[in-house]
Structures are given as structure tokens and as C-alpha cells.
Amino acid sequence: MIVSHRVTVEEDGFVLLHILRGCMGLSAAAVRGLKAHGGLHVDGVLRFTTYQVRAGELVTADVSLGERDGDNVPEDGPLAVLWEDEGLIAVNKPPGMIVHPSRAKNVGTLANFVVGYLQKSGQRPNCHIVNRLDRDTSGAVLFAKNAHMKAKVVEALQTAEKRYTALVLGELSPPDGVIDLPIRRFEPQNMLRIVAVDGRRAVTHYRTVKRGMLGGQTCSALELTLETGRTHQIRVHCLHRGVPLVGDRLYCTEESAELSGVLGVERQLLHSSYLGFWHPLTGEWVEVFAPIEDPGFVGLLERL
């Protein structure tokens, strides 16, 4: 992947290293890799990092050169690509699939399938996870194809718009609003989160899309937009407001657990439906839409 920069009048006479590490934002490791593999050019001519640039010259760097191949095993598996360009790829994760390999499971993950897709399409089989979803949450997941792009897009995601669709037991009052409640771990080394005054600020905007009866209980379909990104934020906020997610076995009540059994739902009905962000290189607003592909989830929403 080639990144470039046109030298300005103010930058005339700067050494190339200053341009690479400054306005182009390349890491020290990336620059070392480029030097070792001859990936630095100015107006098409191979240059050293000590070269003094001139106004109007075009600096180009192939950031894929020198990057170590990842440890993910390429696999040919189901993969719904939502959006892709030279440096990024967004896919629709199905429920029940782990995003990245671990010591306990290093195959059959979303990352394995992304690497397999890249290899099959003639691209370098390497990817970096940008945003994660819980195993049983479905929807849009973004990967970067090299370390430089990951560093850039992680910063861009600080101002991203992230929207989710959820099916909950009960209804919120008012039907549209904001949940602004801090969240922290229940105990150290415990994955469970709770609302607590000494937690980190967490803000969830919600909108009731639909209400109806399921299994003899009032349920609601919610559209939720994250202002912050705390672990389990939506699930914790919904439980605290008395509307636990249908199918959630961790953040549940006796009533929601019973309803989940009646409906035959075995995972939290939560889907990352939209991701919007400013592209770190082009400056354009990128929109990624992820349709719900779980027929059980879709069927329940239609029955409301």
C-alpha cells in the first residue's frame, strides 16, 4: 500500500525522515522496514532518510514493505465483505464467531477468514483488528491490512458513529433518550461489568424503533448509538434501565432468561448495524452498513 505526501513550501529543506515521522505519521518500525526494503521514493527516485526534500516533490512510501506477516492461519470460510479499499476491509460477523485467534482457538475465527480472503484475492495475507465485537454479537467489524493503516484508523474511530440494533424485554421511558451512567468491572479479573459511581463515563443514545408482544411479554427493538465504547456498554446500560437484551445469559433477569427460553434464543440479540468514520487518508466519510443475517433475530423483529 502506497502512502504519499507533497512537500510544502514550509517543509522545503527538511530531511526526509522528518517528513516520514511527522506529517506522514509513520512509526519508527515502519521507517526501518522501508529503509531495509527500498520503499522510500521522492519523485520516483529511491532516497535515504537523510535526503533534503524540496517544495513540490512527492514523497511516496510502500508501507506494506518490511511488515512482518501475521500469525493468523489463512482459511477459506464464510465471509461477507461490506466495504473494502487498499488499506481497510469491513466484514459482517455472524453470531457465535470469535473475532481473533487465541491460545485456546487459533482457527475458525473471523480473522482467519479475512486473511484467507486476502490471500485468495492476491493481497498480502495480513490483517490487524480495529474494532472488536463479543462472540455472540453480530455485525460490522473493521480490519486494517497493515500496521500503519491500523494506527491511522484507530485514531479516526475516536470520532466514529457506531449504531447497534437490539431486541430487549420491556420498554424504555421516554422511548428516545440518553443513558449516561459510568461503568466499571464488578471485580478485578472478572469480565462482568456494572454501573457504579466510581466507573468510567459511558454514554448510550437510544431510539425505540418498534414495540410489541413476544412470548406474552412486551418487547422493544432499539437503535443504540455509542458515544463512548466501554466493554459490554449496551448490555450493562440496558440491564440497569430494566430492559435486558433478549438471549443475554450474563446480563439478565429471571424474566428475561425465562423469555429467552420460551423464544429459543441462546445469544444476546445485539447487532452492529452501522459504522461511519472519516477515512484517515482520503478525508472522506465512509459508511458501512451491516444487514442482520441471523434469520431468528430477523424473524423476532418482524413479529413485533
C-alpha positions in Angstrom: 0.0 0.0 0.0 1.4 3.3 -1.1 1.1 6.5 1.0 2.3 9.8 -0.3 2.8 13.4 0.7 3.5 16.5 -1.5 6.2 18.7 0.2 5.0 22.2 1.0 6.9 25.4 0.8 7.2 25.5 4.6 8.8 22.0 4.5 11.4 22.9 1.9 14.8 21.7 3.1 13.5 19.3 5.7 15.2 15.9 5.9 13.1 13.0 4.6 12.9 11.4 8.0 11.2 14.4 9.4 8.5 14.2 6.7 8.0 10.5 7.2 7.8 10.6 11.0 6.0 13.9 11.1 3.2 14.8 8.7 3.1 11.3 7.2 2.8 9.7 10.7 4.9 6.6 10.0 6.2 4.7 13.1 10.0 4.2 13.7 9.5 0.5 12.9 7.8 1.3 9.6 10.6 3.6 8.6 13.2 0.9 9.4 11.3 -1.6 7.3 11.1 0.9 4.4 14.8 1.6 4.6 15.6 -2.1 4.6 13.4 -2.9 1.6 13.9 0.2 -0.5 10.4 1.5 -0.1 11.2 5.2 0.1 11.0 7.4 -3.0 10.9 11.1 -3.8 9.6 11.9 -7.3 10.1 8.3 -8.1 13.7 8.2 -7.1 14.9 5.9 -4.2 16.2 8.1 -1.4 17.7 7.7 2.1 16.1 9.2 5.1 18.8 11.9 5.3 17.8 13.3 1.9 16.7 17.0 2.0 13.3 17.4 0.3 12.3 20.4 -1.9 8.9 22.1 -2.1 6.7 20.4 -4.7 8.4 17.0 -4.5 6.2 13.9 -4.0 7.3 11.6 -1.2 5.9 8.0 -1.5 6.3 5.1 0.8 5.1 1.5 0.4 4.1 0.8 4.0 3.5 -2.9 3.3 7.2 -3.5 2.8 9.0 -4.8 5.8 5.9 -5.6 7.7 6.1 -9.0 9.4 3.5 -11.5 8.3 0.9 -12.1 11.0 0.4 -15.3 12.8 -3.2 -15.9 11.6 -3.7 -19.1 9.6 -5.4 -18.3 6.3 -8.7 -20.2 6.0 -11.3 -20.3 3.3 -14.6 -19.8 5.1 -17.8 -17.8 5.0 -17.1 -14.1 4.8 -19.5 -11.2 4.0 -17.4 -8.3 2.8 -19.3 -5.0 3.4 -16.7 -2.5 2.2 -13.0 -2.5 1.2 -10.2 -0.3 -0.1 -6.5 -0.6 -0.4 -5.8 -0.4 3.3 -9.1 -1.4 5.1 -11.8 -4.1 5.0 -15.1 -4.2 6.8 -16.9 -7.5 7.1 -20.3 -8.7 8.6 -19.5 -11.0 11.6 -22.0 -13.8 12.2 -23.1 -14.5 15.8 -21.2 -17.2 17.6 -17.9 -16.5 15.9 -14.8 -15.3 17.7 -13.1 -12.2 16.1 -9.5 -13.2 16.6 -7.4 -16.3 17.4 -6.4 -17.1 21.0 -4.3 -19.8 22.6 -7.4 -21.9 23.0 -8.6 -21.4 19.5 -6.4 -20.4 16.6 -8.5 -21.4 13.7 -12.1 -20.8 12.6 -12.1 -17.2 13.7 -13.2 -14.1 11.7 -9.5 -13.0 11.4 -8.6 -16.4 9.8 -11.3 -16.0 7.2 -10.2 -12.4 6.5 -6.6 -13.5 5.9 -7.8 -16.3 3.7 -9.9 -13.9 1.6 -6.9 -11.5 1.2 -4.6 -14.3 0.2 -7.2 -15.7 -2.3 -7.7 -12.3 -3.8 -3.9 -11.8 -4.4 -3.3 -9.4 -1.5 -0.9 -9.8 1.3 -2.4 -12.2 3.9 -2.1 -10.0 6.9 -4.7 -8.1 8.9 -5.0 -6.1 12.1 -8.2 -5.9 14.0 -9.5 -2.4 14.5 -12.8 -2.9 16.4 -14.0 -6.0 18.3 -17.4 -7.5 19.0 -18.4 -10.1 21.6 -18.6 -13.6 20.3 -22.4 -13.6 20.3 -22.8 -10.1 18.9 -23.0 -9.9 15.1 -22.3 -7.1 12.7 -19.7 -4.7 11.3 -16.0 -5.4 12.1 -13.2 -3.4 10.6 -9.7 -4.7 9.8 -6.6 -2.9 8.6 -4.4 -4.5 6.1 -1.2 -3.1 7.6 0.1 -1.7 10.9 0.3 1.9 9.5 -3.3 1.9 8.5 -4.4 0.4 11.8 -2.6 3.2 13.7 -4.3 5.8 11.5 -7.8 4.4 11.6 -7.8 3.7 15.4 -7.4 7.5 15.8 -10.1 8.1 13.3 -12.5 5.9 15.1 -12.4 8.2 18.1 -15.0 10.3 16.3 -16.8 7.4 14.5 -20.5 6.8 14.6 -21.4 3.3 15.8 -25.0 2.2 15.7 -26.5 -1.1 17.0 -29.8 -2.9 16.8 -31.0 -4.7 19.9 -34.2 -6.6 21.0 -35.0 -6.1 24.7 -37.6 -7.2 27.2 -39.7 -4.3 28.2 -39.8 -0.7 27.0 -37.9 2.4 27.8 -39.5 5.7 29.1 -39.1 8.0 27.4 -38.9 6.0 24.2 -36.0 8.0 22.9 -33.2 9.4 25.1 -29.7 9.1 26.5 -28.3 6.7 29.2 -25.3 8.4 30.8 -24.1 6.1 33.5 -20.5 5.2 34.5 -19.3 1.6 34.1 -16.5 -0.4 35.8 -15.5 -4.0 36.4 -17.5 -5.8 39.1 -14.3 -7.3 40.5 -10.7 -7.3 39.2 -10.1 -10.2 36.7 -13.8 -10.5 36.3 -15.4 -9.9 32.9 -18.7 -8.8 34.4 -19.3 -5.0 34.3 -21.7 -2.9 36.4 -22.9 0.6 36.7 -21.0 2.3 39.5 -20.3 5.9 40.5 -16.5 5.2 40.5 -16.7 3.8 37.0 -15.6 5.4 33.7 -18.1 7.6 31.9 -20.3 5.7 29.5 -23.0 7.3 27.2 -25.5 5.4 25.1 -28.1 7.2 22.9 -31.2 5.1 22.2 -34.3 5.2 20.0 -37.2 2.9 20.2 -37.9 1.6 16.7 -40.7 -0.9 17.4 -42.7 -2.3 20.3 -44.9 -5.4 20.5 -45.6 -8.7 22.2 -43.3 -11.8 22.1 -43.9 -14.8 24.2 -46.6 -13.0 26.1 -44.2 -10.2 27.1 -43.8 -6.6 25.9 -40.6 -6.3 23.9 -38.8 -3.4 22.1 -36.5 -3.1 19.2 -33.9 -0.4 19.9 -31.4 1.5 17.8 -28.5 2.4 20.0 -25.6 4.8 19.2 -22.5 4.7 21.3 -20.9 8.0 22.4 -18.3 6.0 24.4 -17.0 2.5 23.9 -16.9 0.7 27.2 -16.8 -3.1 27.3 -20.4 -4.5 27.4 -21.7 -1.0 27.5 -25.1 -1.6 25.8 -25.8 -4.8 27.7 -24.9 -3.2 31.1 -26.9 0.0 30.4 -30.0 -1.9 29.2 -30.0 -4.2 32.2 -29.6 -1.2 34.6 -32.6 0.6 32.9 -34.7 -2.6 33.3 -34.7 -3.7 29.7 -32.2 -6.6 29.4 -31.4 -7.9 26.0 -33.3 -11.0 24.9 -31.0 -14.0 24.9 -28.3 -12.4 27.1 -27.2 -15.0 29.6 -24.7 -12.7 31.5 -26.7 -9.5 31.9 -30.2 -10.9 32.5 -33.1 -11.1 34.9 -35.2 -14.1 35.8 -37.9 -12.8 33.5 -35.6 -12.2 30.5 -33.9 -15.6 31.0 -37.4 -17.2 31.0 -38.5 -15.3 27.9 -35.2 -16.3 26.1 -36.0 -19.9 26.8 -39.6 -19.6 25.6 -38.4 -17.9 22.3 -35.5 -20.4 21.9 -32.9 -17.6 21.9 -29.4 -18.7 23.1 -27.4 -15.5 22.5 -27.9 -11.8 23.1 -29.8 -10.2 20.2 -27.4 -7.4 19.5 -26.1 -6.4 16.1 -23.6 -3.7 15.0 -25.6 -2.3 12.1 -23.7 0.8 11.1 -20.1 2.2 11.3 -19.3 5.6 9.9 -15.9 7.3 10.1 -13.6 9.8 8.5 -11.1 8.0 6.3 -7.7 8.8 7.7 -6.0 9.1 4.3 -8.7 10.5 1.9 -10.6 12.6 4.5 -13.9 11.2 3.1 -16.8 10.0 5.3 -17.0 6.2 5.0 -20.3 4.5 5.7 -20.5 0.7 6.4 -24.0 -0.8 6.6 -24.3 -4.4 8.0 -27.7 -6.1 7.5 -28.9 -8.6 10.1 -28.3 -12.1 8.6 -29.5 -14.1 11.6 -32.9 -15.4 10.5 -34.0 -16.0 14.1 -33.2 -12.3 15.0 -34.9 -11.0 11.8 -38.0 -13.2 12.5 -38.5 -11.9 16.0 -38.1 -8.3 14.8 -40.8 -8.9 12.2 -43.1 -10.4 14.7 -43.1 -7.3 17.0 
